[in-house]
Amino acid sequence: MQKAILVAVVAVGALVAFSGVTSSKGVSLTGNACLGQNNDSLVEFIGQHCKAGDTIATKHPAYFCDFNHAVAYNGYNSAVCIYTGKQAGERVPARDKAPSAGS
C-alpha cells in the first residue's frame, strides 16, 4: 500500500510540475509532493507540514482536495489530489466550532 501511494503521489506531482496551472480558487500549484517522514504518509497524519498546491494522499478527499484539479482514487480507499491548504470548513466537527452568541 505504501508503494502504491508513493508512486501515485510522485506521478501526480510530476504532472502538476509540468502543467504550471492555477485553479479558479487561486491555489497555485507548487509541483511538490507532500510526504511524511517515511515518504508514505497521508495528509491526515502530517499535520501542518503541507502547503496549498502540494500534491497529497488522503483518506478524505472531500476534506482536503481542490476539485478544480484531477483527483486519483485507488483500491485502498484513498486519493491523490492537490491540497487546498486547509481542512474544508464544512468538514470540521461541530464540537470544534465556537458556540454562537444565541446558544
C-alpha positions in Angstrom: 0.0 0.0 0.0 2.8 2.4 0.9 4.5 1.9 -2.5 1.2 2.4 -4.4 0.5 5.7 -2.5 4.1 6.9 -3.1 4.0 6.1 -6.8 0.7 7.8 -7.2 1.8 10.9 -5.3 5.0 11.1 -7.4 3.2 10.6 -10.7 0.6 13.3 -10.0 3.3 15.6 -8.6 5.2 15.2 -11.8 2.2 16.0 -14.0 1.4 19.1 -11.8 5.0 20.3 -12.1 4.8 20.3 -15.8 1.4 22.0 -16.0 2.0 25.2 -14.2 -1.7 25.8 -13.6 -3.5 27.9 -11.1 -7.0 26.9 -10.1 -10.0 29.2 -10.2 -9.9 29.3 -6.4 -6.4 30.8 -6.6 -4.5 27.7 -5.4 -1.1 28.0 -7.0 0.3 24.6 -7.7 3.7 24.0 -6.1 4.7 20.9 -8.1 5.8 19.4 -4.7 4.5 16.1 -3.4 3.9 16.5 0.4 5.1 13.3 2.1 5.6 12.3 5.7 8.8 11.2 7.4 8.8 7.8 5.7 7.6 9.3 2.3 4.4 7.4 2.6 2.0 9.3 5.0 -1.5 10.5 4.4 -2.1 14.3 4.8 -4.2 13.5 7.9 -1.1 12.3 9.8 1.4 15.0 8.5 -0.2 18.0 10.4 0.8 21.5 9.2 3.7 20.3 7.0 1.9 20.6 3.7 1.2 23.8 1.7 -1.7 24.8 -0.5 -1.0 23.5 -4.0 1.1 20.5 -2.9 0.1 17.0 -4.2 -1.1 14.9 -1.3 -2.5 11.5 -0.5 -5.7 11.4 1.7 -8.3 9.1 3.0 -10.8 12.0 3.0 -10.7 13.9 -0.3 -13.8 16.0 0.5 -11.9 17.5 3.4 -8.6 18.4 1.7 -8.7 18.3 -2.1 -9.1 21.1 -4.6 -11.7 19.6 -7.0 -10.7 22.1 -9.8 -7.9 19.6 -10.4 -7.9 15.9 -11.0 -8.3 13.5 -8.1 -7.0 10.0 -8.5 -8.6 7.3 -6.3 -7.1 3.9 -5.6 -8.1 0.5 -4.3 -7.1 1.3 -0.8 -10.0 3.8 -0.4 -7.7 6.8 -0.5 -7.0 9.5 -3.1 -4.1 11.6 -4.5 -5.0 15.2 -5.2 -4.0 18.9 -5.0 -4.2 20.2 -1.4 -6.3 23.3 -0.7 -4.1 24.3 2.2 -6.7 23.6 5.0 -9.5 21.3 6.0 -12.8 22.3 4.5 -14.8 24.4 7.0 -18.0 22.4 6.5 -16.0 19.2 7.4 -14.8 20.5 10.8 -16.7 18.7 13.6 -19.3 20.9 15.3 -17.6 20.3 18.7 -14.6 22.2 17.4 -16.6 25.3 16.5 -17.2 28.1 18.9 -20.8 28.3 20.2 -22.9 31.1 18.7 -24.0 34.1 20.7 -27.6 32.8 20.8 -26.7 29.4 22.2 
